[in-house]
Amino acid sequence: MNRTPVLIIGAGLSGLTLLYLLRKEGLDGLILEARGRAGGRILTAKGDCGPTVDMGATWLGPAHKRIQALLDKLNIDRFEQHMGENAIYEPNSMTPHQLVTLPAGQEPSWRIKGGTSTLIKALCKEAGEERIHTGQQVRKISEKDSMLLVKSDTDTYEADVVVSTLPPKLIREHIEFEPGLPEEVTEIMSSTHTWMGESIKFGLSYDQPFWHSKTSSGTVFSNAGPITEMYDHSNSGGTRFALMGFLNSSYFSLSSNQRLGKVLEQLRSYYGEQADNYLDYHEIVWSLEEFTYHPYKKHILPHQNNGHDVFKKPWLNGKFFMAGAETSSVSPGYMDGAVNSAERVLKQIKGQLKS
């Protein structure tokens, strides 16, 4: 029997931050992660020639104080997202795209130097990589006396406290509880939006930033698609160049090559044949990631039930807690919310662990 004071389900930003904070307090914990890697919805791709491209969580803003503080503690640099003065705007499929002037004085957004996975790597190192067990999908959580038993596909763990950092919808669909959670909780879980769950992200790297001109832009907003939004994604030093954007979610059923063809067709309409001279192409369809997304039984609005009060309470006689970006009432769905949820749960469990 594997024994740990705190068992954390999920090695995304929330889970890793919680383990890091526990270790800073002199407390012990263990993470079980279903994927073969840490990071969850943070994933940074890198090809042979281009810069890193963030395929998951990417930006933070001035209001995101918690993740800024975490980056500072870990000595990780951030840099401002390049937007330029103009954007390519395509109002509909019947109207030619046009170059429009972006509003002045917008709040900046920042990216993490080296890609968002830089934060994940730092947290793994600080929290202790030996405490992060990948390839361990949790199947069941049950009460046994004053403990909780957690069964994965291959092992059983015993813990004083269990913290799930999975999107609530995934907890509901993939983990059996004994005794079961109250119906009021499971109903909210089932109708909680998983941020980025329907997103398709892509990135293309180039040897020259041809979109950096007065008559063009790497910032795109289109109602014609398949690209709905796109941004410059060059590195912080301005030495490697890329474009990164989002596709309409209805393109999930195409093959990767078909999506690439659609992307290049749209980019040619903006940039001409030079769009074809890419170095690397990256993409991820988050709705096809089984450890991120599960289909809803009814229509769910963005951020629906994110930060709901049921996620802030302990269950199973005060031994089961929920963290994760969707559980946070502060910046729900964002990296800042993920960090906030870890800080909240630390405060909740610290007293009972030290008692």
Secondary structure as the mmCIF struct_conf table of DSSP 4:
data_model
#
loop_
_struct_conf.conf_type_id
_struct_conf.id
_struct_conf.beg_label_comp_id
_struct_conf.beg_label_asym_id
_struct_conf.beg_label_seq_id
_struct_conf.end_label_comp_id
_struct_conf.end_label_asym_id
_struct_conf.end_label_seq_id
STRN STRN1 ASN A 2 ILE A 9
BEND BEND1 GLY A 12 GLY A 12
HELX_RH_AL_P HELX_RH_AL_P1 LEU A 13 LYS A 24
TURN_TY1_P TURN_TY1_P1 GLU A 25 GLY A 26
STRN STRN2 LEU A 30 GLU A 33
BEND BEND2 ALA A 34 ALA A 38
TURN_TY1_P TURN_TY1_P2 GLY A 40 ARG A 41
STRN STRN3 THR A 44 LYS A 46
BEND BEND3 ASP A 48 GLY A 50
STRN STRN4 THR A 52 ASP A 54
BEND BEND4 MET A 55 GLY A 56
STRN STRN5 LEU A 60 LEU A 60
TURN_TY1_P TURN_TY1_P3 PRO A 62 ALA A 63
HELX_RH_AL_P HELX_RH_AL_P2 LYS A 65 LYS A 73
TURN_TY1_P TURN_TY1_P4 LEU A 74 ASN A 75
STRN STRN6 ARG A 78 GLU A 80
HELX_LH_PP_P HELX_LH_PP_P1 GLN A 81 HIS A 82
BEND BEND5 GLU A 85 GLU A 85
STRN STRN7 ASN A 86 GLU A 90
TURN_TY1_P TURN_TY1_P5 SER A 93 MET A 94
BEND BEND6 THR A 95 THR A 95
STRN STRN8 GLN A 98 THR A 101
HELX_LH_PP_P HELX_LH_PP_P2 LEU A 102 PRO A 103
TURN_TY1_P TURN_TY1_P6 ALA A 104 GLY A 105
HELX_LH_PP_P HELX_LH_PP_P3 GLN A 106 PRO A 108
STRN STRN9 TRP A 110 ILE A 112
TURN_TY1_P TURN_TY1_P7 LYS A 113 GLY A 114
TURN_TY1_P TURN_TY1_P8 THR A 116 THR A 116
HELX_RH_AL_P HELX_RH_AL_P3 SER A 117 ALA A 127
HELX_RH_3T_P HELX_RH_3T_P1 GLU A 129 ARG A 131
STRN STRN10 ILE A 132 THR A 134
BEND BEND7 GLY A 135 GLY A 135
STRN STRN11 VAL A 138 LYS A 144
TURN_TY1_P TURN_TY1_P9 ASP A 145 SER A 146
STRN STRN12 MET A 147 SER A 152
BEND BEND8 ASP A 153 THR A 154
STRN STRN13 THR A 156 SER A 164
BEND BEND9 LEU A 166 LEU A 166
HELX_RH_AL_P HELX_RH_AL_P4 PRO A 168 HIS A 174
STRN STRN14 GLU A 176 GLU A 178
BEND BEND10 PRO A 179 PRO A 179
HELX_LH_PP_P HELX_LH_PP_P4 GLY A 180 PRO A 182
HELX_RH_AL_P HELX_RH_AL_P5 GLU A 183 SER A 190
TURN_TY1_P TURN_TY1_P10 SER A 191 SER A 191
TURN_TY1_P TURN_TY1_P11 TRP A 195 GLU A 198
STRN STRN15 ILE A 200 TYR A 206
BEND BEND11 ASP A 207 GLN A 208
TURN_TY1_P TURN_TY1_P12 PHE A 210 TRP A 211
BEND BEND12 SER A 213 SER A 213
TURN_TY1_P TURN_TY1_P13 LYS A 214 THR A 215
BEND BEND13 GLY A 218 GLY A 218
STRN STRN16 VAL A 220 SER A 222
BEND BEND14 ASN A 223 ALA A 224
BEND BEND15 PRO A 226 PRO A 226
STRN STRN17 ILE A 227 ASP A 232
TURN_TY1_P TURN_TY1_P14 SER A 236 GLY A 237
BEND BEND16 GLY A 238 ARG A 240
STRN STRN18 PHE A 241 LEU A 247
HELX_RH_3T_P HELX_RH_3T_P2 SER A 249 SER A 253
BEND BEND17 LEU A 254 LEU A 254
HELX_RH_AL_P HELX_RH_AL_P6 SER A 256 TYR A 271
HELX_RH_3T_P HELX_RH_3T_P3 GLY A 272 ASP A 276
BEND BEND18 LEU A 279 LEU A 279
STRN STRN19 ASP A 280 VAL A 285
HELX_RH_3T_P HELX_RH_3T_P4 TRP A 286 LEU A 288
TURN_TY1_P TURN_TY1_P15 GLU A 290 THR A 292
BEND BEND19 LYS A 297 LYS A 298
TURN_TY1_P TURN_TY1_P16 PRO A 302 GLY A 307
HELX_RH_3T_P HELX_RH_3T_P5 ASP A 309 LYS A 312
BEND BEND20 LYS A 313 LYS A 313
STRN STRN20 TRP A 315 TRP A 315
TURN_TY1_P TURN_TY1_P17 LEU A 316 LYS A 319
STRN STRN21 PHE A 320 MET A 322
BEND BEND21 GLY A 324 GLY A 324
HELX_RH_3T_P HELX_RH_3T_P6 ALA A 325 THR A 327
BEND BEND22 SER A 329 SER A 331
TURN_TY1_P TURN_TY1_P18 PRO A 332 GLY A 333
BEND BEND23 TYR A 334 TYR A 334
HELX_RH_AL_P HELX_RH_AL_P7 MET A 335 LYS A 354
#
